[in-house]
Amino acid sequence: MTAEGHLIFSIACAVFAKKAQLSPELAHGDWWHIIPASLLTSLLPDIDHPKSLLGQRLKWISQPIARMFGHRGFTHSLLAVAAGIFLLKTKLPHDWVIPIDALHAMVIGYLSHIIADMLTPAGVPLLWPCRWRFRLPLISSQKGNQLERTFCLLMVGLTLFWPNWTPIIGALNPHGLSFILKYLT
């Protein structure tokens, strides 16, 4: 998926996360925190590819990660998400004040990238270092990015115009995504 597709898809995921009330912090969060925070981290998993938008600008980080893990390796896994949450929680300087809704949205942005890459034929190794690839190939990059753009914009439209939902995840699990996101609070 292209950088443009990831950015658009992250907006759809952020809107979905807030409307579906995936966590209380997102449900009551400020749109001006949630959307930018989601966009901020939506391209981060591709730091493992030196020719990606982020990789070209941060070659000194991208090239060593690419050599160690390859593209769509560690950075496209749930282990990377857990590591990111741990680093945000423990290593963030105490004088940095990032609103909790923005931290939750940063996780949503990162996860949106992984979900979007799952929609391609290559899939992602969610359980890295296990090599299993998880995929639901709805988007093929060989057909050009017009299909990708249309799909991502359709997802944004669907989430924007859908009425506010009751907590979808909460109906299945009373804690919603709190079991993952609670470590940010």
Secondary structure, DSSP 4 states (H G I P E B T S, - for coil): --HHHHHHHHHHHHHHHHHTTSSHHHHT--HHHHHHHHHHHTTGGGGG-TTSHHHHH-HHHHHHHHHHH-TTSGGGSHHHHHHHHHHHHHTS-TT----HHHHHHHHHHHHHHHHHHHTSTT-B-TTTTS---B------GGG-HHHHHHHHHHHHHHHHHSPPPP-HHHHHSTTTTHHHHGGG-
